[in-house]
Amino acid sequence: MNRYDAVNHLMKAANVDQSRLLQQSTCYNNKHNWTFSVSWGYSVQIYDKIHSQSYLERPIETFGEWRKGAWPPYMFNVRELKSNNCGEVPNVLFFDNVEGTRLNHIVTTYVKKTPRSCGSSGNDDHSIDGVLKIRVFSPMHKLHVGSLAAYFKLGEQVHRSLDNVRMNLEVVKHCGTILFLESMFPDVLPQSSWISPNEVSIPSTYAIPTSFNDEKPKICVMHHDIDLNLHCILNMRFGIRKSDDASRRLTFVVDASSCLCEVLDECDAHAKQMYKDSGGGSEWLPVVHKYYQSVRLLLKARVDGEIAHWRTQIER
């Protein structure tokens, strides 16, 4: 098999589940003191000795440096292959094919191509050299990268390497943002009172004066006589900036859809009018940046000891 065929062979597994490709898993057979290290879609290594995960994380040096004499030869730690120690030389089975799915699992098959360099371990009854084929049953992910990309409205996944990498990074960024916000604000995000911009009735919105945590007077936008709480999928333009001072706040800039901009513009008009009616004379900065069609979100809190009370605000 030449290099071109080898890459195409590796892509058989990648086309089924690229998020799991080369993911390393470790399991043990304590009865026989066997260690299994599975690099999904590539190989299965079996050792006739119990090895820790930290030991197996270092790859075996079955390759050479790119430039002879370079120091250090690699930018990562490796294990030297000692052919005289069978406890450190694995029985390697390489990826053969993807058999499809069974009972919501992906089945990959790995077969032995060559014998171990150290020969038999001496314990023929429980020798790992007799293992010629292994099937790995992996639970199917409920959401693949393509499904997540569609959920976040990032477009369809195309099978071109660079475009796939870009989309994967965008998906990771969106998922990371959601997980971060959910961990930071567990009492805010799950509320059922939040509605999408498409559900907002513009004529039913208005503004009232209010205050938050005994601070200066604020303006609250209402919808059908309750606080207007919006939820929607947002594409982050600038990263999260965190402040750990007494006010404890987070700010980030997001792109806004045309529907969201329409709702925010109406809310902005209500708030601006109430600000003027209350005697405010400072320059009014609009919520939506018209040129970039973006919004700056501010998450602010009042801290009582170890407890932070958060509330979402919108700034230009």
N, C-alpha and C positions, 0 to 999 in steps of 0.2 A: 504494500500500500504506500503510494507516494504521499507527499505533503498535501497536495490538493485533495486527494481522496480521503486523507485522514481528517481534514477540516470538514469536508462534507459529511463524513461519518459522525463526527462530533455534533454537527448541526441537526442530526436526526433527533437527538434528545432535546436540543435547544428549541426546536420547533414545537415540541410538545409542552415544555415548561422551562423557559429560559431563566426564570427566577430561581430555580432549584439547581441549575447547572453548576457542577463542581462543588456544591454545598457538601461539607464534610460532616458525616455522622459516625458515631462510635458506639459499639455495643460489645457485650462480653458473653462468652460461654464459660461460666465459672467451673462447671464440671470438668471440662477439658483444659481449662486455662487458656482459652483462645480469645484473641482480640480481633474484632472486625472494624476496619476503617473504610467507610463507603464514601467515595467522591462521586456523587450522583451524576450519571451520564458519562462517566469516564472510566473508573476502575473500582475494584474492591480489593483491599489488602487484608490478608489473614495472617496473624502472628500466633505462634504456638507459645505465647507468653503474655501475661497481663501487662499492658502498657497504659500509662496515664494519657489523658487528653492533651496535656501540655507537651508531652513527648511526641505524640502523633501530629501535632500542629506543624512541626517542622518537617518540610518535605525532604525526601531522600535525595541525595546528590547523584542523580542519574543523568546529569547534564553538565556541561562545562561553561566556563565564563565566556562572555561575548568576545572579550579581548584577552589574549593570553598574557599572564603576568599582572593583570589588573588587581589592585588592592584597595579596599576589600573586593573580592571577586563578585560578591552579590550584595544586594541591599536588604537581604533578609537572612535569617538563620537556616542552616540546612543540617541534615544528618548524613554522616559518612556511611556508605554501604560497606559493611564488614562481612565479607562472604564466609568467614570462618566462624561466625556466630549465628547459628540458625534462629536464635531467639530474637534477633534484630533484622533478619532477612525475611520479608513477607512472601507468602504465596499470592501472586498478583493475578487477578482475573480482570480482563478488560471488557469494556462495554461492547455488546454484540448487537442488540436491537431493542426496540420498544415494542412490546407485544400488544399495546393498546390498554384499554381500561377494563377493570373487573371490579364490580362492587364498589364503584366510586374511588378506585385506586388506579394509579399508573404503574404498570409492570415493566421493569427494565431487566434485561438478562445480561449477565457477565460470564465470560468463559475464559478458561485457562489457555494461554497460547504457548508458553514455554515453561520448562521446569525451573525450580529455584536454583540459584547458583551454589547454595551450600548443600544441596542434596537433601536426603531425608533427615528429619530431626532425631531419628533413632527410636522413637516410640511409634511403631507401625500401627498399633491398635487405634491410636488417636492422632494419627499424622494428618496435618493440614494439607499435605501434598496430594491426598486422595480426593480433595474437593476440586471438581472440574467445572462445575456450573453453579451459579447462584442467581436466584431471582429476587429482586427487591420490589416490595409492594409499598408504594408511597401514596399517602392520601392526596387526593386532588385538591388544589387550592380552589376555594369557592369564587375568588375574584382574581383573575389573571391580570397582568399588566394592561392588556388591551381593554378589558372590562373596566378597570379603574380609570384608564384614560378616557373612555367614553363617559363614565360617570362624572368626571371632572370637566367634561367638554373640551378635551385637548385635541380632539380629532381622531381619525382612525389610525391604527398602527400600520406602518408600512414596513416591508421586509427589506430594509436597507440599514446597514450596520450603524452608520452615524446618526441617522434619523431615529432609530430605535434607542440609541443611547440617550439622545436628547429627550425623547419622550419618557424614558425610564427615570431620568433625573427629575423631570417635571412631576411625574407621579409620586416619586419619593418626597419631593418638596411639599406637595399638597398633603400627602398622608402625614408627613412629619408635622406640618402646621396644625392639622386637625388633632393629632394625638397630643401635641404640646398644649393646645388650648383646652382640650378636654381635661388634661391633668391639672392645669392651672385653675380652671373654672368649672369644677364638677357641679356646682349648684346653679350655674347660669345656663349652660348650653342645653340641657335636656328639657327645659320648660316647654310645655305644650302650647303656651300662649304666643309663641313666636310664629309669624306668618311670612310667606314669601312676598316679594314686591308685586307679583301678579295678583295676589289676593287683596291688595290694598285698594279701598275705594277712596279716591282722591277727595271727593266732596265731603267725606266723613272725617277728614283730618283737621285738627286745629291745635293751637298751642295754649298752654296755661303756665303761670309762674309756679315754681316749686323750689325745693332745696334738696341737697344731698349731703347727708352726714354732717349737718349743722354748718355747712360751708356757706359761701356767698350764694345769693339767689341764682337759680337756674331757670331755664325754659324747657318744659317737657312737651313733646308732641304726642297728642292723643289720637286714637282711632276707634270710633264707635265707643267713646267714653272710657276706654282703657288705654294704658301705656302702649305706644306703638313699638313693638319688638320685631325686628326684621331678621330673617335668616335667608341666606343664599350662598351659592358657591362663588368664591372670589379668587381671582388670580393675583397673587402677591407680586407687586412691582418692586418694592424695596423690603429688605429683611427686617425682622423684629429687632427693635432696640429696647433694651430693658434698663430701667433705672431702679436702684435699690435704696434710694434715699427715703426720707420720711413719707413722701407722697406715694412711693412705690407705683410705678406706672409702666405700661408697655405701649409703644407706638409702632405702627407699620402702615405702609401705603399699599392700596389694592386697586386694581382696575374695576370699574363699575359698568354694568350693563346699561343699555339705554333705558330699560324699564326701571332699574334701580335709580338711575340718574333722574328720571321723571318724578319718582316718589320723593327723592331727597331734595330736588329743586322746590317742590311744593312745601315740604317741611321747612325748608330754608326760608321760603317766603313768609310762612306763618311766624317763624321765630324772629325774623327780621322786623316784621310789623310790631310784634309784641315788644321787642327791644326798643323800638322808637317810641311806642306808646308809654313805655316805662321811663322815658327820659334819657335813654342812652344816646350818646353823641359821638362815640368812637367809630372809626371806619369799620364797616361790615365786610368781612371776608366770606365769600361764598363757600358752601360745603364741597361742591363738586368743582374740580379743576377742569374747566371747559376744554382746554387745549389737549390735555392728556386723558381726559375722561377718567380721572382717578379720585380716590377718597383717602384721607388720612384718618385712621382709626386710633383712638386713644382708650386704653383700658386702665382705669384709675382705681385706687383703693384707699380706704382708711384702715389703718392697722391698729388692732387692739391686742397687744402682746404678740402671740403667735398666730392670731387669726386675722386674715385680710378680707375685708368686705369690698367686693369688686363691683364696678358698674361701667358699662360701655358708653363712651361718648364719641362724637365725630368732630374732627377738626379739619381745617383746611391745611 
